[in-house]
Amino acid sequence: QLQASGGGFVQAGGSLRLSCAASGRTFSSYAMGWFRQAPGKEREFVAAISWSGGSTYYADSVKGRFTISRDNAKNTVYLQMNSLKPEDTAVYYCAADTRSSSWYDKGHYYGMDYWGKGTLVTVSS
């Protein structure tokens, strides 16, 4: 099970750190990622990280502002979000690639197969 937390209400320019805690089994050998879905829009890729943390991937819209990291000892993935904008408002979901079949291509990430419940981030202008 994946449980995202850390969402909330913040003013533009502010920061939040999301956490995704895994339980029930270890996710330390899986690539993990964050996705988001804004009202009325499709879910989109935000950031992903390899199982070791050695490789990270970002959507163009968040590069330089968001940082994904993981602590495999704690079975947790983080998303540090800085310089938040109103367009970052969305429900944020964490996901895992349990089949080792995911890939990154041209700013998008595909193949995550295990999803957790989201956490709402609201950025006011």
C-alpha positions in Angstrom: 0.0 0.0 0.0 1.2 3.5 -0.8 0.0 6.5 1.2 0.7 10.0 0.2 0.7 12.8 2.7 1.9 16.4 3.1 -0.5 18.2 0.9 -2.2 21.4 2.0 -2.8 25.0 1.2 0.0 27.3 0.4 0.5 30.7 -1.3 2.3 31.1 -4.6 6.0 31.0 -4.1 5.8 28.8 -1.1 7.0 25.2 -0.5 5.6 21.9 0.5 7.1 18.4 0.9 5.1 15.4 0.1 5.8 12.0 1.4 4.8 8.6 0.1 5.0 5.8 2.7 4.9 2.2 1.6 3.5 -0.5 3.7 2.7 -4.1 3.4 5.8 -4.9 1.4 9.1 -3.3 0.5 9.2 -0.9 -2.4 13.0 -0.4 -2.2 13.6 -2.3 -5.4 11.0 -0.4 -7.5 11.2 2.8 -9.5 8.8 5.2 -7.9 7.1 8.4 -9.1 4.7 11.2 -8.5 1.9 12.2 -10.7 -0.9 14.8 -10.4 -4.4 15.5 -11.6 -5.8 18.9 -11.7 -9.6 19.5 -11.7 -11.0 18.8 -15.2 -7.6 17.6 -16.5 -6.0 14.3 -17.1 -3.4 12.8 -14.8 0.1 13.9 -15.7 3.7 12.9 -14.8 5.6 15.0 -12.3 8.7 13.2 -11.2 10.2 9.7 -11.0 13.2 8.1 -9.3 15.0 4.8 -9.9 15.1 2.1 -7.2 18.6 3.2 -6.1 17.9 6.9 -6.3 20.7 7.3 -8.8 18.4 8.5 -11.6 15.7 11.1 -11.5 13.3 12.4 -14.1 11.1 15.4 -14.2 8.3 17.0 -16.2 9.4 20.2 -17.9 6.9 22.1 -15.9 8.5 21.3 -12.6 12.2 21.1 -13.5 14.3 23.3 -11.2 11.5 23.7 -8.7 10.7 20.2 -7.5 13.0 17.5 -6.2 12.2 13.8 -5.8 14.2 11.7 -3.4 13.8 8.4 -1.5 14.9 6.7 1.7 14.7 3.0 1.1 15.4 2.3 4.8 12.2 4.1 5.6 10.3 2.7 2.5 9.4 6.3 1.7 9.6 8.6 -1.3 9.5 12.4 -1.1 8.7 15.3 -3.4 10.1 18.7 -2.3 8.1 21.4 -4.1 9.5 24.9 -4.1 8.4 28.1 -5.8 4.9 26.8 -6.1 2.5 28.2 -8.7 -1.3 28.2 -8.8 -1.0 25.8 -11.8 0.6 23.3 -9.5 -2.8 22.9 -7.7 -3.8 19.2 -8.1 -4.2 15.9 -6.3 -0.8 14.3 -6.1 -0.4 10.6 -6.4 2.6 8.4 -5.8 3.1 5.2 -7.9 5.5 2.3 -8.2 6.7 0.2 -11.0 6.5 -3.3 -9.6 7.1 -5.1 -12.9 10.4 -3.2 -13.8 8.8 -2.1 -17.0 8.6 1.6 -16.7 10.4 4.1 -18.9 11.0 7.8 -19.4 10.5 9.4 -22.8 10.5 13.1 -23.8 9.2 14.5 -20.5 6.7 11.7 -19.8 7.0 8.6 -17.7 5.2 5.4 -18.5 4.5 2.0 -17.0 3.8 2.6 -13.3 1.4 -0.1 -12.2 0.8 0.4 -8.5 -1.0 3.5 -7.3 -1.7 5.0 -3.9 -4.3 7.5 -2.8 -3.6 11.1 -3.4 -3.0 14.2 -1.4 -4.4 17.5 -2.4 -2.1 20.5 -3.0 -3.8 23.9 -3.4 -1.7 26.9 -4.3 -3.3 30.3 -4.1 -2.3 33.3 -6.2 
